[in-house]
Amino acid sequence: MDFAFTPEQEAFREEVRGFLREELPPDWDAGEAYSESDATWELGRRLTKKLAGNVLAEPIDRGFRCADGQPLLGSSKTVRGLLLAIVATAVCSPLLDLDWRAGALVGSAAMAGDVFSSFVKRRMSLPASGRATGLDQIPESLLPLLVSRQLLSLTVLDITAIVGAFVIGEMLLSRVLYAWHVRDRPY
């Protein structure tokens, strides 16, 4: 039995290695690949976008425009992003000793907050992926905390502290991810 790679397999291995050398940050640690950090999440989003191309990249709003002439949500809210967020939280929730359904619920609530923010930003005539400090972070962090409040025994003070930490952390981390070329914008 020959366990050596065929020339085609070797060529594919080198293609994958070249892609990873080009796309991964220079200080990327494979040991951190399964962490729940925002940096890992952002890297996963960027690699998914690169590998998946246009698969499920349709805007959720299908290009619908409201009476104000603005898009309902905008082109950056895609079916792929919505599904990926919900599936990722469902898959990762057992790492926090939570049922996968709780993870899917939290992911759905986070995406509902994100979609709400996009809707409001379009009504304010802000461009897709435009910055709106507070509006970008609060609904996306508040809604999942509210739906999981009883499950996690969260108090109003807990929720307030977590939302505040999320807002500050997201603003700081966004700049780092931009510097590492993981994000396209510094916000």
N, C-alpha and C positions, 0 to 999 in steps of 0.2 A: 504494500500500500504506500503510495507516494503522497506525502503531506506538503510537498512544495507547491507554492503558488504558480499558476500558469502565467505566461507573459501578460495576458489580458488582466488577470487579477493584480499582478504587480503594478501595472500601469494605473489601474483604478486606485490602488492603495496610495500611490504617489500623487494622484490627482486629489484625493481626499486630504492627504497630508499638506499639500500645497495650499488647498482652500483653507484649511484650519490655520496654517501659518499666516496667511494673508488676513484672515478675518478675526482671529482671536486677539485680544489685547496682549501686549508683550509680557505683562506680569500675571497672565491668567494661570490659575492653579487648578489642575485637574481634580485635586482633592476637594475643591470647593464647588465642583460642577453640579452637585445635587443640593446646594444650599438654597435657602429660601430668601436670599437677599434680593433687593431691587436690582442690583447690578447683574446678577445671574438672570433674573427675569428679563431685563432689557436686552441682554446679550441673546437670550433665546428668541425674543421678538425679532431682533435684527437678523439673526441667522435664518429664522423661519421665513421672513420676508424674502431673503436672498434665495433660499432653496425652493420655496413654494411658488415663487413668481406670482402669477395672477390667480392661483387656485383660491377660490372663495374670497377674492379680494374685492368683490362688489361692495359698494357702499350700502349700508343697512337701509338708508332712505331711498335707494334706487334713483337718486338724482332729483327727487321731488323738491319743488320750490314752494314756499309759503306765499301768502298774499303780499308779504313785504318784499318779495323778490329774492330773499335769501334762501339757501338750502335749508331743509328741515333740520339736518344734522351736519352734513358736510362729508366730503370724500374720505376723510381719515377714519371714520367709524365704519369698519368693514365687518362682514359676516365672519371672516376668519378670526379677526381680533376678538369679537364677541364670544365665539365658540371656544377659542383657545383659552381665554380667561376663565370661563366657566369650567371647562374640562381640567385645566391646570389646578384650580383650587380644589376641585373634587378629588383629583389624584393625590394632591399633597396633603389634604386634610388628615388622613390617617397618621401622618408624621407628627401631628399635634394631638393625637389620640381623639380625633373627632371622626364621626361617620362621614362617608363620602357625600351623602346627601346634604349634610350641614355645609360641607365645602362648596357644593354646587349652589346652595342657597346664598352663601356669602359671596361667591363669585358673581352670581346673578344680581345681587343687590349692589355690588361694587360697579358692575356694568350699567345698571339702571342709573346710579349716581353719575357715572361718566356720560351717559347719553343725555341725562337731564342737563348737565353742564354744557354740553355741546349745543343743545337746543336753545338754552338761554344765551349762550355766546353768539349764536347765529342771529338771534333777535336783536342783539346789541351790535350787529354788523361786524363782529370780530371774525377774522379769517379762520378757516380750519387749522387746527393746531396753534392758533394764536394764544397768547398768554393772558390769563385772567387770574391773578393771585387770589387765593381763597376759593373762588368759584371752581377752579381746576381741582382743588384738593378736598374741600369740605364734603360735598355730596358723595364723592367716591369713597370716602372713609366713614362718613356718618351713617349712611344707609346700611352697610354690612354690620356695623356695630348695633344698630337698632334692631335688625332682624335676629341677631344672635345674642341679644341682651340677656334673655332668660337662660339660654343654653350655657352661657359663660358667666352668669351671675354678675353682670356688669352694673355698676351704679352710674348715676348721672355724672359724678366726679370722674369715674374711670373713663367714661365715654368722652368727656371733655378733654381729659389729659391725653388720651390716645389720638383724638382728632388733632389737637394742638401739636403733638409730637409728629404726626403724619405730615401736617402742613410744613413744619420747619424742616423735617428730614427730607421730604420730597424736593423742596427748594434747594437744599444743600447738595443732595445726591445728584440732582439733575445736572448741576454744573460739573461735577466730577465725571459723570457718564459722558457728558459732551466732550470734556477734555480727553477722555479715553477713546473717543470716536465711536462710542456705543450708541449715543443719541445724535440725531441730526440737528437739534437745537439745544441751547443751554437752558431750556425751561421745559 
